[in-house]
Structure formats: C-alpha cells, structure tokens
C-alpha cells in the first residue's frame, strides 16, 4: 500500500485514498475530507482492475438423486382388464376377477418391499364387483390407510392407499 491508493475498511462501510503510511498504520481520507487511521490488516485495496483478469470457471452442479420412496408422484395401478392382458376376450368373468386380485396383491407387496408411501388403485365405476373386491383385499391388509379419491364414494373410480 502506498500514498494515492484507494482502500476500503474490512468490517465497515468506509473507504478513501491513502495519505500517509507510518509502519503498520495507514492514514486515509474519505470522500468528505475526514481522515482515519487503521492498521494495514484492516484495509483492502479498492482497485477494479485487480479483479478483471481473473478467469471465472463455471462448474456443473451435480444432479440431486431422489430415491423412489421420496418421489412426489405416487404409483398408479389401473385394474381395467384390458391393461392387464393382451386378449381380454379370452377370459371369463371369474378368471378376470382372479387376475385383477392377483395383480392387486402383487403391487401391494411391491410397494411394501420398495418402501413406497402412496399407491393409487384405479378400479373404475362399473357394476361395483371389482370395487368390492378391491375393498375386501384392502380391508384384509395391515399397516395401510385407504380412502376413495372423490368426495362422493359411489362416483369414485379410484382408491388412494398410504403405507405406514
């Protein structure tokens, strides 16, 4: 630091031009003409050119990995029969219901195994046979809460399940 350099005080909103240097003590004058004395370690050079030649390197931020159990989207199981098999017309009503029940139990076990928190089961409205089967299976399960997705239960075509 030498006479004529611009400096700024480290922990204060104060800056000015150096008027004299006496050992470790620097005297400077602010823009209003007031003089101040500070030790050298409390001052920093105030030079815009000092920062111009510094190369800035932008680093790519690492992607945040979100586990499946913390994903905001819940899993959806659609029990409409044409989603479960290739040729729905090849099965009679008993086989259809058995396949749907088996799929429901498989997915419930999958959710428990992978610690998923929520599952939506779409059963549709229809004549209520599938809906009754879904409710029977859910009532037989432990450590779950379930509720119809819509306010009017008879118009709900889906059930939301929350695992404990």
N, C-alpha and C positions, 0 to 999 in steps of 0.2 A: 504494500500500500504506500502510495506517495501523494504528495500535495497535488490537488486538482482531480483526483479520482473520485468518482461517485460511490457512496457506500450506503448501506441500509443496516439498521439495528436488528439483531436476530429476533428478539421476542417483543418488539414494539413496532408501532406504525410510525417510524421515524427514519428519514433519510436526508442526505445532504452531500456537500462537497468538502473533501479534506482540506483543512487549512494548515495543520501542522501535525508532525509525528514526533513524540518525545518518548523514546524507548518503546514500552508496551502500550502507552496511552496515545490514542488518536483523538485529535480535536477536529470537529467538522461543523460546518454552518449549514442550517436548513434553508429552505426557500424563503423564509420570512426574516432571515438575518440572525436568528438565535444560534448561539454556539453551544456545543455539547462535547463532553469528554467521555470516552468509553475505552475499555481495553480492547486490543486487536481481536481477541477471540469472540467478542460480542458483535463484531461487524462482518458483513459480507459485501463483496464487490457488487455494484449495481451496473452491470455492463450488458447491454442487449447483444452485442457481438459475441460475447462469451458462449452463448447457447446456440448460435446459428450453425456452427459447423459440426454439431453433434448429430450422428446418424440415429434415427429412430427405427427400431426393429419391432414390427408388429408380430406378435406370436399368436398362433391359432389357439383358441381356448379349447380345452379338452371337452368332449361331449359328456354330458352327465348321464350315467347309466341308471335307468329306473327299473327296479325289479318288477316282475309281473304282478306280485301281490300289492304293489303300491300304485299301479296304473289307475288312472281316473276312470277309464272305460271299464265297465263290467262285462263279464262274459254273457252271451245270449245263446240260449238253446231253443231252437224252433222245432216243436214237436209235430208240425204238419207232416203227414206221412210222405208226401212226395219229396220232402227234403232228406228223408232218411234212407230211401231205397231207390233203385233205378226204375223198376217196373211196378208201380203201386197196384196195378190191376191184377197182379199175380197172387195177391194175398187176400184172405177173407177177413172179416171184422175182428175175430178173436186173435188171429196172428198179428194184425195191425196193432192192436192194443198191447199185446205182449212185447212186440218190438219197441214200441214207444216207451213202455215201462222200463224195459231193459236199458234203453238209451238214457233215460232219465237217471236211473241208478248209477250207470257208468259215469255220467257227467258229475253227479253229486260226489262220487268218490274221487274223481279227478280234481275237483275244486278243493276238497279236503286235503288231498295229497300235496297239492301245489300251493296251499295256504291262500287261496283266493278269498276275497272278502265278500263279493257280491255275485249273484247269478240271476239272470232274468230268464224265466221259462215262458215261452210263447206257446199257448195251447189252443188259442182261438176260442170262438164262442160256440158255434155248432149246437148239438143237442145236449151237451153237458157231460157226456160219458167220459171223454178224455179229461175234462176239467175235474170231475170227481176222482178219477184215478190219480191225477197229479196231487190233489189234496190228500188222498189216502196215503200216498207214498211220503209226502212231506210231513204229515202228522206222525208217521212212524219213525221219523229221523230225530236224532238228538242234536243239541248244540246249534240249532238254526232258528232264526225268526223269519217268517214269511208273511207277505201281505199282497193283496191284489193291487195292481198298478193304478187302476182307475178308482175314482170315488164310488161309483155305482158298481157293486160287486157283480151283478148279473150281466153287466155290459163289458166287464173286463176280460180281455183275451190273453192276459199275461199275469204272472206272479213274480214278485221280486223276493229273492232269498238273501239273507245276510247270515254269514257263518260267524260263529264265536271262536 
